[in-house]
Amino acid sequence: MDIKNYPAEPFRIKVVETVKMSTREERVKAMREAGYNTFLLNSEDVYIDLLTDSGTNAMSDKQWAGMMIGDEAYAGSKNFKHLDATVKELFGFKHMVPTHQGRGAENLLSQIAIKPGQYVPGNMYFTTTRYHQERNGGTFVDIIRDEAHDATLDVAFKGDIDLNKLQKLIDEQGADNIAYVCLAVTVNLAGGQPVSMKNMREVRELTAKHGIKVFYDATRCVENAFYIKEQEEGFADKSIKEIVQEMFSYADGCTMSGKKDCIVNIGGFLCMNDEQLFEEAKELVVVYEGMPSYGGMAGRDMEAMAIGLKESMQYEYIEHRVKQVRYLGEKLKEAGVPIVQPVGGHAVFLDARRFCPHLKQEDFPAQSLAANLFIESGVRSMERGIVSAGRDKNGNNHAPKLETVRLTIPRRVYTYRHMDLVADAVIELYKNKEQIKGLKFAYEPKQLRFFTARFEHK
Ligand SMILES: *Cc1c(COP(=O)(O)O)cnc(C)c1O
């Protein structure tokens, strides 16, 4: 593999955190005690933590300096003004409501924009997003292009909405029965797959004809913008900021988890253009999050988020970010390890169906693969398959086509050498894949079960 294609880290490291090296014996014990759920491990026992890119970002010196100028007034904080102005400039929406993190924004939006019985079409589900939609009487409908459900297809912009699926839903249910279209940039559960600008434009045109609103899940909008610049015709000379601005020009609003592309550890917000929705969101935010001028964040959190959002738009940052993830994916691919293709913006997804052909989906192959990877290497990953998908209203397991293990790369935290180590560990485990045994539930919580479920060997 040609390392020249991968830019070196565009930063210097000036604070370090020492990690613990553990023995295999210690990890076997830790994994057993955690019920074979990587979410239940103690972070202290983890060597390289690829559980999630959520809130695990390394902040810059400027962001830390921003923490010191936190204005912790209960109302009217100057940091809110900074964040508000930054979001409005970069995203172009008229109104912003801060929340403690992305799901806080999803809660508000679902309450104010969904009437019971309405449909909420989206490009593949996300766990907390769908939960809030359904809790408010909505029915999620997956309208992502078919290719997204096939891990082996290496096509660009696999996150695109299938316009025929959207048209069919409108024809069958009527525009009035559609709350809004939820368009995620990028699509986390499809493997971090981006959406093309062309698709966003077309979704806008189709929905405008029927008076249907479009809200983006903007969580990884900057990573999505990088793909557009790199791979979509006509965008090579545009800045990341210009691309982000155009993306949001085709939306009525968005929910944002600051814990991803805002390069902070906590925070989120909801945006919209509609005055009425803004009024309703402000009324609800007081109940669930805090004043409309802090939404569950400290002043210093808002300052760090405003600075982080600007830093995320720097080309050198986002190029390194996406390419570092790609580096890990390419290494695994070269060694013949089955991964979801193409490699997405924030993570490499191992294809557990092909990794563990000896296991059925009911044996939770991805869950067991994640547990075994930790035992063998101290690398923590997470299941994104049948366990994450949960049960439907009738109590049956959703059985998603994608049964994956996500190796999620935190922003600005690890080096290429760490990626080498992860790749070696996964390749070694792939050679010994028969040792990965099936699991069953020892404890299954009712909602969002992947977070706290416990397992035992079948
Ligand atoms: C993380 C995430 C969310 C929820 O955000 P939180 O900040 O974790 O509440 C929503 N959508 C996507 C795609 C995410 O990855």
The ligand as an ORCA input file, in Angstrom:
! r2SCAN-3c Opt
* xyz 0 1
  C     -24.510      9.911     17.445
  C     -25.582     10.066     16.476
  C     -26.809     10.625     16.826
  C     -27.183     10.981     18.250
  O     -26.344     11.924     18.796
  P     -25.927     11.912     20.353
  O     -25.096     13.132     20.478
  O     -25.174     10.646     20.598
  O     -27.168     11.973     21.138
  C     -27.749     10.806     15.831
  N     -27.499     10.435     14.563
  C     -26.339      9.876     14.192
  C     -26.124      9.493     12.770
  C     -25.344      9.659     15.133
  O     -24.204      9.074     14.765
*
